[in-house]
Amino acid sequence: MPQEISLMLSNTASTIQNALQAYFQNDDKKTQIIFDAARYSLLAGGKRIRPFLVLQFSELFHGSYPLALSFACALEMIHTYSLIHDDLPCMDNDDLRRGKPTNHKVYGEDMALLAGDALLTQAFQVLSDNHTDVQKEQTTTLRLAAVQILAQNAGVLGMIGGQVLDLNAEKTPCDFDTLLQMHEKKTTALIRAACLLGCVSAGFTDPDSPQMKAACAYAHGVGLSFQIIDDLLDCYGDSTILGKNTGSDAANKKTTFLTYMSESQAHAYAKVLTDHAKDALCGFAGNETLCTLADMLLERQS
């Protein structure tokens, strides 16, 4: 099963890459640099875990594939913009991302900032664009729900709020509850958005529905576990495998899960969270792919 999921991830990454190629095309040479900068990071590869989650939750609940694909592309734009901005000298000041120089190292801080802004705004255009939809009345309602979900999870109540807590934690060490809150927002929020967008593509928009509740619970477990493994890899991982520099957390004096627990305790905690994520889907037939994915993310080396 893990090999099968790996193949599915690879195929999804190719699908998303091809779909994203259609965006940021330009005929105006005067502004070409911003298109190049946005595409440089957007098309740099990566595992495309979040788009995969959108498509898998859509499939689990028998959703619309074209709708889910557009949601997945929009989410990947948001994720990419966040990485560009995270790497800036005023944030994490990283030089390497996905095995390549970070955006600002190639295009400068000014264009990197604008490339992130361009991806952020393009994402909401993609989410709301219904011109190719067959049943426009129905999909317009679903697209509005998708806009609300992504805005909430990517904004001050989600990812942005988490980044604020993260920056504050560099100046003053935070307690464990604040650390959890930080990563519920910074890391888990976009994973939650991915799972919920898949539900929306299947027509589920009520947050109290069993499908949406299960998606949130799965995202909570997978998201926090994902962050714990990230912390472990930054401390103990191989930069050549990761495609980015290690040790940035220590260099920036960040509070991480390893501030409060040993390596073995962190692994054990991540395992508990992963099990909770899988348990959230136990009532739904066809959950095998998502459950196996949760286990694979727990054991990842990059």
C-alpha contacts under 8 A as a table, 3 or more apart, distances in Angstrom:
res1	aa1	res2	aa2	distance
1	M	4	E	4.98
1	M	5	I	6.19
1	M	292	T	7.30
2	P	5	I	5.01
2	P	6	S	6.06
2	P	292	T	6.65
2	P	293	L	7.72
2	P	296	M	7.08
3	Q	6	S	4.97
3	Q	7	L	6.28
4	E	7	L	5.15
4	E	8	M	6.27
5	I	8	M	4.86
5	I	9	L	6.05
5	I	289	T	6.76
5	I	292	T	7.47
5	I	293	L	6.96
6	S	9	L	5.04
6	S	10	S	6.17
7	L	10	S	5.00
7	L	11	N	6.11
8	M	11	N	5.06
8	M	12	T	6.02
9	L	12	T	5.07
9	L	13	A	6.03
9	L	47	K	7.17
9	L	48	R	7.60
9	L	49	I	7.58
9	L	52	F	6.79
10	S	13	A	5.07
10	S	14	S	6.33
10	S	47	K	7.66
11	N	14	S	5.12
11	N	15	T	6.20
12	T	15	T	4.91
12	T	16	I	6.05
12	T	48	R	7.58
12	T	51	P	7.86
12	T	52	F	6.33
13	A	16	I	5.17
13	A	17	Q	5.98
13	A	45	G	7.64
13	A	46	G	7.69
13	A	47	K	6.53
13	A	48	R	5.62
13	A	52	F	7.83
14	S	17	Q	4.98
14	S	18	N	6.13
15	T	18	N	5.22
15	T	19	A	6.18
16	I	19	A	4.98
16	I	20	L	5.97
16	I	48	R	7.76
16	I	51	P	7.48
16	I	69	L	7.80
16	I	72	A	7.74
16	I	73	C	6.66
17	Q	20	L	5.18
17	Q	21	Q	6.25
17	Q	43	L	6.45
17	Q	45	G	7.40
18	N	21	Q	5.19
18	N	22	A	7.39
19	A	22	A	5.93
19	A	23	Y	7.93
19	A	73	C	7.28
20	L	23	Y	5.58
20	L	42	L	7.64
20	L	43	L	7.33
20	L	73	C	6.48
21	Q	24	F	7.75
21	Q	43	L	7.47
22	A	25	Q	6.82
24	F	35	F	5.51
24	F	38	A	7.40
24	F	39	R	6.82
25	Q	35	F	6.99
26	N	29	K	7.78
26	N	32	Q	6.61
26	N	35	F	6.93
27	D	32	Q	7.64
28	D	31	T	5.82
28	D	32	Q	6.20
29	K	32	Q	4.89
30	K	33	I	7.78
31	T	34	I	6.04
31	T	35	F	7.22
32	Q	35	F	5.28
32	Q	36	D	6.21
33	I	36	D	5.01
33	I	37	A	6.05
33	I	111	M	7.85
34	I	37	A	5.00
34	I	38	A	6.15
34	I	111	M	6.40
34	I	114	L	7.14
34	I	115	A	5.94
35	F	38	A	5.24
35	F	39	R	6.13
35	F	115	A	7.54
36	D	39	R	5.19
36	D	40	Y	5.91
37	A	40	Y	5.08
37	A	41	S	6.91
37	A	103	N	6.95
37	A	107	Y	6.50
37	A	111	M	6.92
37	A	112	A	6.76
37	A	115	A	5.81
38	A	41	S	5.81
38	A	42	L	6.06
38	A	112	A	7.91
38	A	115	A	4.74
38	A	116	G	7.00
38	A	118	A	7.16
38	A	119	L	6.71
39	R	42	L	4.83
39	R	43	L	5.54
39	R	44	A	7.88
40	Y	43	L	5.82
40	Y	44	A	6.10
40	Y	103	N	7.35
41	S	44	A	5.05
41	S	80	T	6.64
41	S	84	I	7.44
41	S	103	N	6.64
42	L	45	G	7.52
42	L	76	E	7.79
42	L	77	M	6.73
42	L	80	T	5.94
44	A	98	R	7.02
45	G	48	R	7.66
45	G	98	R	7.34
46	G	98	R	6.60
48	R	51	P	5.59
48	R	52	F	6.25
48	R	76	E	7.46
49	I	52	F	5.02
49	I	53	L	6.25
50	R	53	L	5.07
50	R	54	V	6.42
50	R	72	A	7.27
50	R	75	L	7.30
50	R	76	E	7.03
50	R	190	L	7.54
50	R	191	I	6.11
50	R	194	A	5.60
51	P	54	V	5.04
51	P	55	L	6.33
51	P	69	L	7.83
51	P	71	F	7.97
51	P	72	A	4.40
51	P	73	C	6.87
51	P	75	L	6.92
51	P	76	E	6.53
51	P	194	A	6.73
52	F	55	L	5.22
52	F	56	Q	6.02
52	F	72	A	7.61
53	L	56	Q	5.05
53	L	57	F	6.01
53	L	191	I	7.78
53	L	194	A	5.73
53	L	195	C	5.74
53	L	198	G	7.26
53	L	290	L	7.85
54	V	57	F	5.50
54	V	58	S	6.15
54	V	68	A	6.38
54	V	69	L	7.85
54	V	71	F	7.34
54	V	72	A	5.81
54	V	194	A	4.80
54	V	195	C	5.43
54	V	196	L	7.52
54	V	197	L	5.92
54	V	198	G	4.32
54	V	199	C	7.96
55	L	58	S	5.01
55	L	59	E	6.14
55	L	65	Y	7.27
55	L	68	A	5.88
55	L	69	L	6.85
55	L	72	A	7.18
55	L	198	G	6.00
56	Q	59	E	4.99
56	Q	60	L	6.01
56	Q	198	G	7.07
56	Q	289	T	7.78
56	Q	290	L	7.13
57	F	60	L	4.88
57	F	61	F	6.27
57	F	195	C	5.92
57	F	196	L	7.83
57	F	198	G	4.64
57	F	199	C	6.01
57	F	215	A	7.92
58	S	61	F	5.42
58	S	62	H	5.87
58	S	63	G	4.60
58	S	64	S	6.94
58	S	65	Y	7.17
58	S	68	A	6.46
58	S	197	L	7.86
58	S	198	G	4.15
58	S	199	C	5.68
58	S	200	V	7.79
58	S	201	S	5.96
58	S	202	A	5.88
59	E	62	H	4.83
59	E	63	G	5.80
59	E	65	Y	7.77
59	E	198	G	7.83
60	L	63	G	7.75
60	L	284	F	7.93
60	L	285	A	7.76
60	L	286	G	6.19
60	L	287	N	6.81
61	F	199	C	6.70
61	F	202	A	5.92
61	F	211	Q	7.90
62	H	202	A	5.84
63	G	68	A	7.40
63	G	198	G	7.32
63	G	199	C	7.28
63	G	200	V	7.85
63	G	201	S	5.02
63	G	202	A	3.45
63	G	203	G	7.04
64	S	67	L	5.34
64	S	68	A	6.09
64	S	201	S	5.49
64	S	202	A	6.01
65	Y	68	A	4.98
65	Y	69	L	5.97
65	Y	201	S	7.62
66	P	69	L	5.11
66	P	70	S	6.39
67	L	70	S	5.35
67	L	71	F	6.34
67	L	139	T	7.97
67	L	201	S	5.81
68	A	71	F	5.00
68	A	72	A	6.03
68	A	197	L	7.23
68	A	198	G	6.05
68	A	201	S	5.43
69	L	72	A	4.95
69	L	73	C	6.24
70	S	73	C	5.17
70	S	74	A	6.26
70	S	126	V	6.51
70	S	127	L	6.55
71	F	74	A	5.14
71	F	75	L	6.16
71	F	126	V	7.57
71	F	127	L	5.93
71	F	146	A	7.55
71	F	197	L	6.60
71	F	198	G	7.94
72	A	75	L	5.15
72	A	76	E	6.21
72	A	194	A	7.35
73	C	76	E	5.12
73	C	77	M	6.35
73	C	123	A	7.57
73	C	126	V	7.74
74	A	77	M	5.15
74	A	78	I	6.50
74	A	122	Q	7.58
74	A	123	A	4.27
74	A	124	F	6.81
74	A	126	V	5.89
74	A	127	L	6.12
75	L	78	I	5.08
75	L	79	H	6.19
75	L	123	A	6.84
75	L	150	L	7.57
75	L	190	L	7.82
75	L	194	A	7.11
76	E	79	H	4.92
76	E	80	T	5.99
77	M	80	T	5.09
77	M	81	Y	6.11
77	M	119	L	5.30
77	M	120	L	6.45
77	M	122	Q	7.58
77	M	123	A	5.71
78	I	81	Y	5.19
78	I	82	S	6.27
78	I	119	L	6.45
78	I	120	L	5.38
78	I	123	A	6.40
78	I	154	A	7.56
79	H	82	S	5.18
79	H	83	L	6.42
79	H	190	L	7.57
80	T	83	L	5.09
80	T	84	I	6.31
80	T	116	G	7.43
80	T	119	L	7.45
81	Y	84	I	5.16
81	Y	85	H	6.30
81	Y	115	A	7.29
81	Y	116	G	4.13
81	Y	117	D	6.94
81	Y	119	L	5.70
81	Y	120	L	6.17
82	S	85	H	5.24
82	S	86	D	5.90
82	S	116	G	7.00
83	L	86	D	4.92
83	L	87	D	6.15
84	I	87	D	5.41
84	I	88	L	6.77
84	I	102	T	7.27
84	I	103	N	6.20
84	I	104	H	7.71
84	I	112	A	6.56
84	I	113	L	7.44
84	I	115	A	7.90
84	I	116	G	6.03
85	H	88	L	5.34
85	H	91	M	7.22
85	H	112	A	7.42
85	H	113	L	6.46
85	H	116	G	6.47
86	D	91	M	5.45
86	D	92	D	5.70
86	D	93	N	7.60
87	D	91	M	6.28
87	D	92	D	5.22
87	D	93	N	5.12
87	D	94	D	4.81
87	D	95	D	7.22
87	D	102	T	6.79
87	D	103	N	7.94
87	D	104	H	7.86
88	L	91	M	5.31
88	L	92	D	6.21
88	L	93	N	4.98
88	L	94	D	6.78
88	L	104	H	6.64
88	L	109	E	6.91
88	L	112	A	7.97
89	P	92	D	6.14
89	P	93	N	3.77
89	P	94	D	7.12
90	C	93	N	6.45
91	M	167	L	7.56
92	D	248	S	7.65
92	D	252	N	7.53
94	D	97	R	7.71
94	D	102	T	6.99
94	D	245	N	7.55
94	D	248	S	7.87
95	D	101	P	5.61
95	D	102	T	5.22
95	D	105	K	6.73
95	D	244	K	7.90
95	D	245	N	7.67
96	L	99	G	6.12
96	L	100	K	5.48
96	L	101	P	4.58
96	L	102	T	5.05
96	L	243	G	7.08
96	L	244	K	4.85
96	L	245	N	6.26
97	R	100	K	5.38
97	R	101	P	6.15
97	R	102	T	5.40
97	R	243	G	6.13
97	R	244	K	5.02
98	R	242	L	7.32
98	R	243	G	4.61
98	R	244	K	6.07
99	G	240	T	7.79
99	G	242	L	7.67
99	G	243	G	3.92
99	G	244	K	5.91
100	K	243	G	7.42
101	P	105	K	5.98
101	P	106	V	6.71
102	T	105	K	5.38
102	T	106	V	6.78
103	N	106	V	5.38
103	N	107	Y	6.00
103	N	108	G	7.30
103	N	109	E	7.98
103	N	112	A	5.62
104	H	107	Y	5.11
104	H	108	G	4.28
104	H	109	E	4.67
104	H	110	D	7.67
104	H	111	M	7.15
104	H	112	A	5.00
104	H	113	L	7.99
105	K	108	G	5.75
105	K	109	E	7.57
107	Y	110	D	7.79
107	Y	111	M	5.76
107	Y	112	A	6.26
108	G	111	M	5.65
108	G	112	A	6.11
109	E	112	A	5.04
109	E	113	L	6.05
110	D	113	L	5.30
110	D	114	L	6.41
111	M	114	L	4.96
111	M	115	A	5.86
112	A	115	A	4.96
112	A	116	G	6.25
113	L	116	G	5.31
113	L	117	D	6.38
114	L	117	D	4.87
114	L	118	A	6.00
115	A	118	A	4.99
115	A	119	L	6.25
116	G	119	L	5.19
116	G	120	L	6.20
117	D	120	L	5.08
117	D	121	T	6.28
118	A	121	T	5.36
118	A	122	Q	5.99
119	L	122	Q	5.08
119	L	123	A	6.05
120	L	123	A	5.36
120	L	124	F	7.12
121	T	124	F	5.58
121	T	125	Q	6.68
122	Q	125	Q	5.01
122	Q	126	V	6.24
123	A	126	V	5.18
123	A	127	L	6.24
124	F	127	L	4.88
124	F	128	S	6.10
124	F	147	V	6.70
125	Q	128	S	5.32
125	Q	129	D	5.92
126	V	129	D	5.33
127	L	143	R	6.09
127	L	146	A	6.90
127	L	147	V	6.31
128	S	140	T	7.50
128	S	143	R	5.58
128	S	144	L	6.81
128	S	147	V	7.06
129	D	132	T	7.92
130	N	133	D	5.15
130	N	136	K	6.48
130	N	139	T	7.20
130	N	140	T	6.63
130	N	143	R	7.96
131	H	136	K	7.86
133	D	136	K	5.51
133	D	139	T	6.98
135	Q	138	Q	5.71
135	Q	139	T	6.15
136	K	139	T	5.10
136	K	140	T	5.68
137	E	140	T	5.42
137	E	141	T	6.80
138	Q	141	T	5.53
138	Q	142	L	6.60
139	T	142	L	4.88
139	T	143	R	5.88
140	T	143	R	5.03
140	T	144	L	6.17
141	T	144	L	5.21
141	T	145	A	6.42
142	L	145	A	5.04
142	L	146	A	6.21
142	L	200	V	6.19
142	L	201	S	6.95
142	L	203	G	6.83
142	L	205	T	7.52
143	R	146	A	4.87
143	R	147	V	6.19
144	L	147	V	5.08
144	L	148	Q	6.35
145	A	148	Q	5.16
145	A	149	I	6.24
145	A	200	V	7.24
145	A	205	T	6.68
146	A	149	I	5.09
146	A	150	L	6.13
146	A	197	L	6.02
146	A	200	V	6.75
147	V	150	L	5.33
147	V	151	A	5.94
148	Q	151	A	5.20
148	Q	152	Q	6.05
149	I	152	Q	5.32
149	I	153	N	6.19
149	I	193	A	6.27
149	I	196	L	7.53
149	I	197	L	7.44
150	L	153	N	5.21
150	L	154	A	5.80
150	L	190	L	7.77
150	L	193	A	5.88
151	A	154	A	5.29
151	A	155	G	5.60
152	Q	155	G	5.34
152	Q	156	V	7.45
152	Q	157	L	6.07
152	Q	158	G	6.31
153	N	156	V	7.95
153	N	157	L	6.44
153	N	158	G	4.36
153	N	159	M	6.17
153	N	185	K	7.52
153	N	189	A	5.05
153	N	190	L	6.08
153	N	192	R	7.64
153	N	193	A	6.20
154	A	157	L	7.50
154	A	158	G	5.23
154	A	159	M	4.74
154	A	160	I	6.31
154	A	189	A	6.90
154	A	190	L	6.57
155	G	158	G	5.24
155	G	159	M	5.82
155	G	160	I	5.15
155	G	161	G	6.92
156	V	159	M	6.64
156	V	160	I	4.75
156	V	161	G	4.42
156	V	162	G	7.84
157	L	160	I	7.07
157	L	161	G	5.57
157	L	185	K	7.12
158	G	161	G	5.41
158	G	162	G	6.20
158	G	184	E	7.72
158	G	185	K	4.32
158	G	186	K	6.26
158	G	189	A	5.49
158	G	190	L	7.95
159	M	162	G	5.00
159	M	163	Q	6.27
159	M	185	K	4.96
159	M	186	K	4.07
159	M	187	T	6.86
159	M	189	A	6.02
159	M	190	L	7.10
160	I	163	Q	5.07
160	I	164	V	6.39
160	I	185	K	7.63
160	I	186	K	6.79
161	G	164	V	5.11
161	G	165	L	6.45
161	G	182	M	7.65
161	G	185	K	6.46
161	G	186	K	7.06
162	G	165	L	5.11
162	G	166	D	6.11
162	G	181	Q	7.47
162	G	182	M	4.59
162	G	183	H	6.33
162	G	184	E	7.47
162	G	185	K	4.63
162	G	186	K	4.11
162	G	187	T	7.82
163	Q	166	D	4.81
163	Q	167	L	6.14
163	Q	182	M	7.38
163	Q	186	K	5.89
164	V	167	L	5.22
164	V	168	N	6.21
165	L	168	N	5.05
165	L	169	A	6.12
165	L	178	T	7.89
165	L	182	M	5.67
166	D	169	A	5.06
166	D	170	E	6.74
166	D	182	M	6.46
166	D	254	K	7.62
167	L	170	E	5.35
167	L	171	K	7.16
168	N	171	K	5.39
168	N	172	T	6.24
169	A	172	T	5.03
169	A	173	P	5.07
169	A	174	C	5.56
169	A	254	K	6.11
169	A	255	T	6.07
170	E	173	P	6.66
170	E	252	N	6.46
170	E	253	K	5.65
170	E	254	K	4.95
170	E	255	T	7.02
173	P	254	K	7.49
173	P	255	T	5.91
174	C	178	T	5.97
174	C	179	L	6.43
174	C	255	T	6.57
175	D	178	T	5.42
175	D	179	L	6.30
176	F	179	L	4.89
176	F	180	L	6.27
176	F	260	Y	7.25
177	D	180	L	5.15
177	D	181	Q	6.24
178	T	181	Q	4.89
178	T	182	M	5.96
179	L	182	M	5.01
179	L	183	H	6.41
179	L	255	T	7.40
179	L	256	T	7.18
179	L	257	F	7.61
180	L	183	H	5.36
180	L	184	E	5.98
180	L	224	L	7.96
181	Q	184	E	5.02
181	Q	185	K	6.34
182	M	185	K	5.38
182	M	186	K	5.91
183	H	186	K	4.80
183	H	187	T	5.06
183	H	188	T	6.16
183	H	224	L	6.67
183	H	227	Q	7.13
184	E	187	T	6.12
184	E	188	T	4.80
184	E	189	A	6.18
184	E	220	H	7.29
184	E	223	G	7.47
184	E	224	L	6.89
185	K	188	T	5.81
185	K	189	A	5.01
186	K	189	A	6.13
186	K	190	L	7.70
187	T	190	L	6.36
187	T	191	I	7.03
187	T	223	G	6.11
187	T	224	L	7.27
187	T	227	Q	6.64
188	T	191	I	5.11
188	T	192	R	5.94
188	T	219	A	6.48
188	T	220	H	6.15
188	T	222	V	7.75
188	T	223	G	4.27
188	T	224	L	6.27
189	A	192	R	5.02
189	A	193	A	6.12
189	A	223	G	7.87
190	L	193	A	4.80
190	L	194	A	6.14
191	I	194	A	5.02
191	I	195	C	6.41
191	I	219	A	5.74
191	I	222	V	7.99
191	I	223	G	6.18
192	R	195	C	5.22
192	R	196	L	6.10
192	R	215	A	7.09
192	R	216	C	5.80
192	R	219	A	4.85
192	R	220	H	7.09
192	R	223	G	7.77
193	A	196	L	5.11
193	A	197	L	5.88
194	A	197	L	5.23
194	A	198	G	6.42
195	C	198	G	5.29
195	C	199	C	6.60
195	C	215	A	5.44
195	C	216	C	7.23
195	C	219	A	6.80
196	L	199	C	4.95
196	L	200	V	6.22
196	L	212	M	6.27
196	L	215	A	6.09
196	L	216	C	7.21
197	L	200	V	4.93
197	L	201	S	6.28
198	G	201	S	5.24
198	G	202	A	6.80
199	C	202	A	5.23
199	C	203	G	6.65
199	C	204	F	5.36
199	C	205	T	7.32
199	C	211	Q	6.89
199	C	212	M	6.57
199	C	215	A	7.75
200	V	203	G	4.96
200	V	204	F	4.80
200	V	205	T	5.54
201	S	204	F	7.33
204	F	209	S	7.38
204	F	211	Q	7.24
204	F	212	M	7.10
205	T	209	S	7.86
205	T	212	M	7.48
206	D	209	S	5.42
206	D	212	M	7.08
207	P	212	M	5.44
207	P	213	K	6.53
208	D	212	M	6.64
208	D	213	K	6.24
209	S	212	M	5.40
209	S	213	K	6.18
210	P	213	K	5.15
210	P	214	A	5.99
211	Q	214	A	5.20
211	Q	215	A	6.18
212	M	215	A	5.00
212	M	216	C	6.23
213	K	216	C	5.18
213	K	217	A	6.25
214	A	217	A	5.12
214	A	218	Y	6.06
214	A	280	A	5.27
214	A	281	L	6.10
215	A	218	Y	5.16
215	A	219	A	6.07
215	A	280	A	7.70
215	A	281	L	7.92
216	C	219	A	5.09
216	C	220	H	6.12
217	A	220	H	5.10
217	A	221	G	6.49
217	A	276	H	7.76
217	A	277	A	6.14
217	A	280	A	5.92
218	Y	221	G	5.42
218	Y	222	V	6.11
218	Y	276	H	7.26
218	Y	277	A	4.00
218	Y	278	K	6.59
218	Y	280	A	5.72
218	Y	281	L	7.17
219	A	222	V	5.14
219	A	223	G	5.44
219	A	277	A	6.89
220	H	223	G	5.24
220	H	224	L	6.19
220	H	273	L	7.96
220	H	277	A	7.07
221	G	224	L	5.63
221	G	225	S	6.08
221	G	273	L	4.50
221	G	274	T	5.37
221	G	275	D	7.65
221	G	276	H	5.94
221	G	277	A	4.63
222	V	225	S	5.12
222	V	226	F	5.85
222	V	273	L	6.74
222	V	274	T	5.68
222	V	277	A	6.02
222	V	294	A	6.20
222	V	297	L	7.93
223	G	226	F	5.04
223	G	227	Q	6.38
224	L	227	Q	5.09
224	L	228	I	6.28
224	L	270	A	7.36
224	L	273	L	7.15
225	S	228	I	5.10
225	S	229	I	6.30
225	S	269	Y	7.67
225	S	270	A	4.47
225	S	271	K	7.32
225	S	273	L	5.92
225	S	274	T	6.35
225	S	298	L	6.75
226	F	229	I	5.26
226	F	230	D	6.19
226	F	270	A	7.76
226	F	297	L	6.62
226	F	298	L	6.86
227	Q	230	D	4.82
227	Q	231	D	6.20
228	I	231	D	5.08
228	I	232	L	6.28
228	I	257	F	6.27
228	I	266	A	6.64
228	I	267	H	7.70
228	I	270	A	6.37
229	I	232	L	4.94
229	I	233	L	6.03
229	I	267	H	7.58
229	I	270	A	7.43
229	I	298	L	6.82
229	I	300	R	7.80
230	D	233	L	5.09
230	D	234	D	6.10
231	D	234	D	5.19
231	D	235	C	6.40
231	D	249	D	7.88
231	D	256	T	6.46
231	D	257	F	6.75
231	D	258	L	7.04
232	L	235	C	5.21
232	L	236	Y	5.80
232	L	237	G	7.01
232	L	258	L	7.41
232	L	263	E	7.14
232	L	266	A	7.91
233	L	236	Y	5.05
233	L	237	G	4.03
233	L	238	D	7.46
233	L	246	T	7.50
233	L	301	Q	7.14
233	L	302	S	7.34
234	D	237	G	5.72
234	D	245	N	7.93
234	D	246	T	4.72
234	D	247	G	5.42
234	D	248	S	7.00
234	D	249	D	6.95
235	C	246	T	6.52
235	C	247	G	5.61
235	C	249	D	7.77
235	C	250	A	7.88
236	Y	246	T	7.96
237	G	241	I	7.90
237	G	242	L	7.26
237	G	246	T	6.91
237	G	301	Q	7.10
237	G	302	S	7.80
238	D	241	I	5.41
238	D	242	L	6.14
238	D	246	T	7.35
239	S	242	L	4.83
239	S	243	G	5.72
239	S	244	K	5.48
239	S	245	N	5.29
239	S	246	T	5.70
240	T	243	G	5.41
240	T	244	K	7.24
241	I	301	Q	7.34
241	I	302	S	6.11
242	L	245	N	7.70
242	L	301	Q	7.29
242	L	302	S	4.57
243	G	302	S	7.89
245	N	248	S	7.05
246	T	249	D	8.00
247	G	250	A	5.46
247	G	251	A	6.19
248	S	251	A	4.88
248	S	252	N	5.96
249	D	252	N	5.24
249	D	253	K	5.93
249	D	254	K	5.07
249	D	255	T	7.69
249	D	256	T	7.61
250	A	253	K	4.80
250	A	254	K	6.15
251	A	254	K	7.79
255	T	258	L	7.87
255	T	259	T	5.93
256	T	259	T	5.26
256	T	260	Y	7.48
257	F	260	Y	5.59
257	F	261	M	6.32
257	F	266	A	6.94
258	L	261	M	4.99
258	L	262	S	5.98
258	L	263	E	6.81
258	L	266	A	6.93
261	M	265	Q	5.70
261	M	266	A	6.00
262	S	265	Q	5.09
262	S	266	A	6.07
263	E	266	A	5.17
263	E	267	H	6.35
264	S	267	H	5.13
264	S	268	A	6.21
265	Q	268	A	5.02
265	Q	269	Y	6.11
266	A	269	Y	5.11
266	A	270	A	6.14
267	H	270	A	5.12
267	H	271	K	6.23
268	A	271	K	5.05
268	A	272	V	6.40
269	Y	272	V	5.15
269	Y	273	L	6.34
270	A	273	L	5.13
270	A	274	T	6.13
270	A	298	L	6.96
271	K	274	T	5.03
271	K	275	D	6.19
271	K	298	L	7.00
272	V	275	D	5.16
272	V	276	H	6.32
273	L	276	H	5.07
273	L	277	A	6.29
274	T	277	A	5.03
274	T	278	K	6.39
274	T	294	A	6.09
274	T	295	D	6.83
274	T	298	L	7.20
275	D	278	K	5.16
275	D	279	D	6.13
276	H	279	D	5.01
276	H	280	A	6.34
277	A	280	A	5.32
277	A	281	L	7.25
277	A	291	C	7.80
277	A	294	A	7.46
278	K	281	L	5.58
278	K	282	C	6.71
278	K	290	L	7.74
278	K	291	C	5.23
278	K	294	A	7.22
279	D	282	C	5.18
280	A	283	G	7.55
281	L	284	F	5.65
281	L	287	N	6.30
281	L	291	C	7.89
282	C	285	A	7.71
282	C	287	N	7.22
284	F	287	N	6.14
286	G	289	T	7.43
287	N	290	L	5.59
287	N	291	C	6.21
288	E	291	C	5.13
288	E	292	T	6.03
289	T	292	T	5.22
289	T	293	L	6.05
290	L	293	L	4.97
290	L	294	A	6.29
291	C	294	A	5.18
291	C	295	D	6.63
292	T	295	D	5.14
292	T	296	M	6.22
293	L	296	M	4.96
293	L	297	L	6.14
294	A	297	L	5.27
294	A	298	L	6.38
295	D	298	L	5.08
295	D	299	E	6.53
296	M	299	E	5.18
296	M	300	R	6.03
297	L	300	R	5.12
